[in-house]
Structure formats: C-alpha cells, structure tokens
Amino acid sequence: MLRVGIAGFGVVGKRRKECVDRHPQLEVVAVCDQTFVGEGRLPDGVRYFQNYQQLLTEDLDLLIVCLTNDVAAEVTIAGLDAGLHVLCEKPPGRTVDDIVRVIEHERRNSSLKLMYGFNHRYHESIKEALTVLRSGELGKVINMRGMYGKAKLITFNQPDWRTKRDIAGGGVLLDQGIHMVDLMRLFGGDFTEVQSFISNGHWGYDVEDNAYALMRTPDGVVAMLNSSATQWRHRFHLDINLERGSLILGGILSGTKTYGAETLTVVRADPDSDQGDPREQLTRYNRDPSWDEEIATFAACVLNDTPVLNGNSRDALQTMKLVYKIYFADARWRGMYDIPDPDGQ
C-alpha cells in the first residue's frame, strides 16, 4: 500500500481522493486545506491539517498537489525534497521559471516519480485518436484547429483566484486552454513559430479572457487555437487534418457536463473524389474513466519503478513554454504585463 497525502482539498482534491479510494494499492491518510480550522479527522478517519507543512510531517509515500498556481511549484518541490513521489495538477505553476525550478529538484531526487495532471490525455476519445494517428493509416498531420471555451473566467461557484494575476499567473489560456495546447503538442509536435492576439477586453480582469494563436512546427504542421472565456455555449473541439483523412474530437466529458457529448470522428479521404463528403466513422463515449486511469498510471510508475511517459516534467515544461510563447507573441500584451521570453528561461 502507498500512503497518500492530498494538498488542497477543494473540488479537484476531493475528486482525486475518490479515485485513490477506488485503487486497491493506494490509501489516503491525510489531507490539508486552508479552509480547515486547526487539525482533526474526517468522518472516514483521514487526518486533516490547515497547511502543507503539517501534512508533510505525516508518514507518506505519495503527494497529490491540488493547490493554486502561485504555490503549486513550491509544494511540489517540498514534496520531492521530503522524499515523496508527486502528482501535481496543471498548470505546474504561474510561470515557466516555476517548472524549471521543479525540474532542478526532480533531478536531485532522481529516484522519485513526478507527474502532472494533464487529464485530457487519458480520455478515451484522445487515446483512440492517438492510436489511429500512430498507426500511420491516415498519414502525417498537416494542420489542426482547436477551440476550447467557457462562458466566464469564474464558473460553477469556483474561487475567484483565477481572475487574479498575482495568484493565477494567467487567465483562460493558462487555466483551461493549456489542455488544448498540450493536446496540440501531443498530436503535432513542438511548435516553434507563434503569432497571437491576447485580449481581456470583455471581463476586464488583469488576465486574458481570449487568446488567439497561429503556430507552426519545424516540420510545417500548422495549428490555430482559440482559448475563450466568452464562449457562451461551452465548447471543446479539435480538428486534426492528415494526408489521407481527419480526426475530429468533439465535446469532452467533464464534471460540469456542459461541453457536449464526447465523440471521435475518423474521416477517411477518398483519393478518387473531391466532393468533400468522405466516409466517416463516429464513436460516442458515454463514460469518463480518465481520472481513475490517470491515478492508476501514476501508481503503476511508482510501484513498478517505471518512467512517467504521459504528463512528465518535460511535457509540463514544453507546454508551459508554448503557453508563454503565445503570451509573448502579442507585443501589446507582452509590454502590458512584462511577459518574459520563454526561450530565455
């Protein structure tokens, strides 16, 4: 049994605990959250504390970090230096420098496992689309178009820290759009050329409510992205066009159930027809095992001493760098908030 501590016991922390409770080789022994008064025990016997320093005095093997962006890196580093394997939610921090510092401590504690919660990678539609891509049946990726949007920066009674730059570091792109950025890297590779427009013109916070990006890899894969907090009908959509067809990801199963049915459409182009109406195969997914699979994958890496291949620190670093390339590419936004060049970090 691996003894698990959870730092941050809000909506995500509680969901992570449910997944841990279902795993036969994991046991939550303690949690912490600033909303607790003092320390004590939950009804199921799990100890609770008000801060992570108290949590780290417990006998733990594994730490799950579900805290705000301004302290995520700090607590991840503290966990590694305490000899714990760490699973940290996305984003890995407020800035690229945060994840760079974490990686320095990861290298000093090379026997430990570090994984980041890029949960969308574990959705069935994403995994099956990757299987088709890697089979080579449809050829190489040509371009991608992605849209991920919600109606507000603060939705479903979430805490308002997401609107505060000193805590969050960024707005809808860093909070939600980072999932789409990560998936575009997963399917298309690393993007080195970026053009963008960043805006906070509607909600008026000091973080963005829209990001529009045009990106290209060294191999010529082009991607267009819109991350939005003015998408009144919540939407997740990713078109991946290849040499002999397309992969179309629509909707995503989430806790809010507001992003529509999760589907994968596999389009197989007809080389003898140019009518724009090729054969399609649509699969609809009615369950979301991604949270349990993500926890199970991390536990397996720890128990079997195998490398973290999906959502490791390199993924976190490159995805954060791309988010900040998008910020940096808009000269007005860069000057307004003194955004550093991520390639210099």
C-alpha positions, 0 to 999 in steps of 0.5 A, spaced: 500 500 500 502 507 498 500 512 503 497 518 500 497 525 502 492 530 498 494 538 498 488 542 497 482 539 498 477 543 494 473 540 488 479 537 484 482 534 491 476 531 493 475 528 486 482 525 486 481 522 493 475 518 490 479 515 485 485 513 490 479 510 494 477 506 488 485 503 487 486 497 491 494 499 492 493 506 494 490 509 501 489 516 503 491 518 510 491 525 510 489 531 507 490 539 508 486 545 506 486 552 508 479 552 509 480 547 515 480 550 522 486 547 526 487 539 525 482 533 526 479 527 522 474 526 517 468 522 518 472 516 514 478 517 519 483 521 514 487 526 518 486 533 516 491 539 517 490 547 515 497 547 511 502 543 507 507 543 512 503 539 517 501 534 512 508 533 510 510 531 517 505 525 516 508 518 514 507 518 506 509 515 500 505 519 495 503 527 494 497 529 490 498 537 489 491 540 488 493 547 490 493 554 486 498 556 481 502 561 485 504 555 490 503 549 486 511 549 484 513 550 491 509 544 494 511 540 489 518 541 490 517 540 498 514 534 496 520 531 492 525 534 497 521 530 503 522 524 499 515 523 496 513 521 489 508 527 486 502 528 482 501 535 481 495 538 477 496 543 471 498 548 470 505 546 474 505 553 476 504 561 474 510 561 470 515 557 466 521 559 471 516 555 476 517 548 472 524 549 471 525 550 478 521 543 479 525 540 474 532 542 478 529 538 484 526 532 480 533 531 478 536 531 485 531 526 487 532 522 481 529 516 484 522 519 485 516 519 480 513 526 478 507 527 474 502 532 472 495 532 471 494 533 464 487 529 464 485 530 457 490 525 455 487 519 458 480 520 455 478 515 451 476 519 445 484 522 445 487 515 446 483 512 440 485 518 436 492 517 438 492 510 436 489 511 429 494 517 428 500 512 430 498 507 426 500 511 420 493 509 416 491 516 415 498 519 414 502 525 417 498 531 420 498 537 416 494 542 420 489 542 426 484 547 429 482 547 436 477 551 440 476 550 447 471 555 451 467 557 457 462 562 458 466 566 464 473 566 467 469 564 474 464 558 473 460 553 477 461 557 484 469 556 483 474 561 487 475 567 484 483 566 484 483 565 477 481 572 475 487 574 479 494 575 476 498 575 482 495 568 484 493 565 477 499 567 473 494 567 467 487 567 465 483 562 460 489 560 456 493 558 462 487 555 466 483 551 461 486 552 454 493 549 456 489 542 455 488 544 448 495 546 447 498 540 450 493 536 446 496 540 440 503 538 442 501 531 443 498 530 436 503 535 432 509 536 435 513 542 438 511 548 435 516 553 434 513 559 430 507 563 434 503 569 432 497 571 437 492 576 439 491 576 447 485 580 449 481 581 456 477 586 453 470 583 455 471 581 463 476 586 464 480 582 469 488 583 469 488 576 465 486 574 458 479 572 457 481 570 449 487 568 446 488 567 439 494 563 436 497 561 429 503 556 430 507 552 426 512 546 427 519 545 424 516 540 420 510 545 417 504 542 421 500 548 422 495 549 428 490 555 430 487 555 437 482 559 440 482 559 448 475 563 450 472 565 456 466 568 452 464 562 449 457 562 451 455 555 449 461 551 452 465 548 447 471 543 446 473 541 439 479 539 435 480 538 428 486 534 426 487 534 418 492 528 415 494 526 408 489 521 407 483 523 412 481 527 419 480 526 426 475 530 429 474 530 437 468 533 439 465 535 446 469 532 452 466 529 458 467 533 464 464 534 471 460 540 469 457 536 463 456 542 459 461 541 453 457 536 449 457 529 448 464 526 447 465 523 440 471 521 435 470 522 428 475 518 423 474 521 416 477 517 411 479 521 404 477 518 398 483 519 393 478 518 387 473 524 389 473 531 391 466 532 393 468 533 400 463 528 403 468 522 405 466 516 409 466 517 416 466 513 422 463 516 429 464 513 436 460 516 442 463 515 449 458 515 454 463 514 460 469 518 463 474 513 466 480 518 465 481 520 472 481 513 475 486 511 469 490 517 470 491 515 478 492 508 476 498 510 471 501 514 476 501 508 481 503 503 476 510 508 475 511 508 482 510 501 484 513 498 478 519 503 478 517 505 471 518 512 467 512 517 467 511 517 459 504 521 459 504 528 463 512 528 465 516 534 467 518 535 460 511 535 457 509 540 463 515 544 461 514 544 453 507 546 454 508 551 459 513 554 454 508 554 448 503 557 453 508 563 454 510 563 447 503 565 445 503 570 451 509 573 448 507 573 441 502 579 442 507 585 443 501 589 446 500 584 451 507 582 452 509 590 454 502 590 458 504 585 463 512 584 462 511 577 459 518 574 459 521 570 453 520 563 454 526 561 450 530 565 455 528 561 461 
